[in-house]
Amino acid sequence: MTKYTNEKKEHALSQMSAPHNKPVAAVAQLTGVPEATLYLWRKQAREQGRAVPGDGQNPEQWSSADKFAVVLEAAPLSEAELAAYCRRKGLLVEQLERWRTEVHTALSAGQNRAGSIERATDKKRIRELERDLRRKEKALAETAALLVLSRKYEALWTDGEDA
């Protein structure tokens, strides 16, 4: 098995990343690294949060994960740094802003969905508890009625014996 240097790996990843965004097959021909290795490197880079499309598509056709990675990379940048970052990646600032909005929308929808699921679960639990409470109240009322009747019955029998 051939070991590749970090320089070769970084060069291959940079070719698969914006602004080059070359397909894996083209990078394999360019660098002499097998496609399987390039796919592995791309997967590892994505797990580290880097945007490495490597599919030859324009940025609008990137996967959501790659767009999200770019939004995360660009989040702490100032306006000037953001412009330089976008030039380096071959992106427009407007694209990045739109992707950022999409991320916020998706996160909000996820939170709303999680909240509605939680509310539905809470409502179901409340209904179960109320049903259980009604059953116990009925049992308690029945027990109290039986106790009252038994005391009246005892009072009748004990009054009759004293006479």
PEQUI-V429841 format. One record per pair of residues at least 4 apart in sequence whose C-alpha atoms are under 7 Angstrom apart, sorted by the first residue. I is the first residue (numbers start at 0). GAP is how many residues later the second one is. D is the distance in Angstrom with one decimal. If there is no record, write none. Layout:
i->(I | I)
gap->(GAP | GAP)
d->(D | D)
This chain:
i->(3 | 3 | 4 | 5 | 6 | 7 | 8 | 9 | 10 | 11 | 11 | 11 | 12 | 12 | 12 | 14 | 14 | 14 | 14 | 15 | 15 | 15 | 15 | 15 | 15 | 15 | 15 | 16 | 16 | 16 | 16 | 16 | 17 | 17 | 18 | 18 | 18 | 20 | 20 | 20 | 20 | 21 | 21 | 21 | 21 | 21 | 22 | 22 | 22 | 22 | 23 | 23 | 23 | 23 | 23 | 24 | 24 | 25 | 26 | 27 | 27 | 27 | 27 | 32 | 32 | 33 | 34 | 35 | 36 | 37 | 38 | 39 | 40 | 41 | 41 | 42 | 43 | 44 | 44 | 45 | 45 | 45 | 48 | 49 | 50 | 50 | 50 | 51 | 52 | 52 | 56 | 56 | 57 | 61 | 61 | 62 | 63 | 64 | 65 | 66 | 66 | 67 | 68 | 69 | 70 | 70 | 70 | 70 | 73 | 76 | 76 | 77 | 78 | 79 | 80 | 81 | 82 | 82 | 83 | 84 | 85 | 85 | 85 | 85 | 86 | 90 | 91 | 92 | 93 | 94 | 95 | 96 | 97 | 98 | 99 | 100 | 101 | 102 | 103 | 104 | 105 | 106 | 107 | 108 | 109 | 110 | 111 | 112 | 113 | 114 | 115 | 116 | 117 | 118 | 119 | 120 | 121 | 122 | 123 | 124 | 125 | 126 | 127 | 128 | 129 | 130 | 131 | 132 | 133 | 134 | 135 | 136 | 137 | 138 | 139 | 140 | 141 | 142 | 143 | 144 | 145 | 146 | 147 | 148 | 149 | 150 | 151 | 152 | 153 | 154 | 155 | 156 | 157 | 158)
gap->(4 | 5 | 4 | 4 | 4 | 4 | 4 | 4 | 4 | 4 | 15 | 19 | 4 | 29 | 39 | 5 | 6 | 7 | 12 | 4 | 5 | 6 | 7 | 8 | 36 | 37 | 38 | 4 | 34 | 35 | 36 | 37 | 71 | 72 | 69 | 70 | 71 | 32 | 33 | 34 | 35 | 4 | 5 | 32 | 33 | 34 | 4 | 31 | 32 | 33 | 4 | 11 | 14 | 30 | 31 | 4 | 10 | 4 | 4 | 4 | 5 | 6 | 7 | 4 | 5 | 4 | 4 | 4 | 4 | 4 | 4 | 4 | 4 | 4 | 10 | 4 | 4 | 4 | 5 | 4 | 5 | 6 | 20 | 19 | 15 | 18 | 19 | 14 | 9 | 13 | 4 | 5 | 4 | 4 | 5 | 4 | 4 | 4 | 4 | 4 | 32 | 4 | 4 | 4 | 4 | 25 | 28 | 29 | 8 | 4 | 5 | 4 | 4 | 4 | 4 | 4 | 4 | 10 | 4 | 4 | 4 | 5 | 6 | 7 | 4 | 4 | 4 | 4 | 4 | 4 | 4 | 4 | 4 | 4 | 4 | 4 | 4 | 4 | 4 | 4 | 4 | 4 | 4 | 4 | 4 | 4 | 4 | 4 | 4 | 4 | 4 | 4 | 4 | 4 | 4 | 4 | 4 | 4 | 4 | 4 | 4 | 4 | 4 | 4 | 4 | 4 | 4 | 4 | 4 | 4 | 4 | 4 | 4 | 4 | 4 | 4 | 4 | 4 | 4 | 4 | 4 | 4 | 4 | 4 | 4 | 4 | 4 | 4 | 4 | 4 | 4 | 4 | 4 | 4)
d->(6.3 | 6.8 | 6.4 | 6.0 | 6.0 | 6.2 | 6.2 | 6.0 | 6.3 | 6.4 | 6.4 | 6.9 | 6.1 | 6.9 | 6.9 | 5.4 | 6.1 | 5.9 | 6.6 | 6.4 | 4.6 | 4.9 | 6.4 | 6.8 | 5.9 | 6.3 | 4.1 | 4.7 | 6.7 | 4.7 | 6.0 | 6.1 | 4.6 | 5.9 | 6.6 | 4.6 | 4.4 | 6.6 | 5.4 | 6.7 | 5.2 | 6.3 | 6.5 | 5.5 | 6.3 | 4.8 | 6.4 | 4.7 | 4.3 | 4.6 | 6.1 | 6.4 | 6.7 | 5.5 | 6.5 | 6.4 | 6.3 | 6.2 | 5.9 | 5.3 | 5.1 | 5.7 | 5.6 | 6.7 | 6.9 | 6.5 | 6.1 | 6.2 | 6.1 | 6.0 | 6.1 | 6.2 | 6.1 | 6.1 | 6.2 | 6.3 | 6.4 | 6.5 | 5.4 | 5.0 | 6.2 | 6.5 | 5.5 | 5.7 | 4.6 | 5.3 | 5.9 | 6.6 | 6.4 | 6.5 | 5.9 | 6.7 | 6.9 | 6.2 | 6.5 | 6.4 | 6.0 | 6.1 | 6.3 | 6.3 | 6.7 | 6.2 | 6.1 | 6.1 | 6.0 | 6.7 | 6.9 | 6.0 | 6.4 | 5.5 | 5.4 | 5.8 | 6.3 | 6.4 | 6.0 | 6.1 | 6.2 | 6.5 | 6.1 | 6.2 | 5.8 | 4.7 | 5.9 | 6.2 | 6.1 | 6.8 | 6.6 | 6.2 | 6.1 | 6.1 | 6.1 | 6.2 | 6.2 | 6.2 | 6.3 | 6.1 | 6.1 | 6.1 | 6.1 | 6.1 | 6.1 | 6.2 | 6.1 | 6.0 | 6.1 | 6.0 | 6.1 | 6.1 | 6.1 | 6.1 | 6.0 | 6.2 | 6.1 | 6.1 | 6.2 | 6.2 | 6.1 | 6.2 | 6.3 | 6.2 | 6.0 | 6.1 | 6.2 | 6.0 | 6.2 | 6.3 | 6.2 | 6.1 | 6.2 | 6.3 | 6.0 | 6.1 | 6.1 | 6.1 | 6.1 | 6.1 | 6.2 | 6.1 | 6.2 | 6.2 | 6.0 | 6.2 | 6.3 | 6.0 | 6.1 | 6.0 | 6.2 | 6.4 | 5.9 | 5.9 | 6.2 | 6.3 | 6.5 | 6.8)
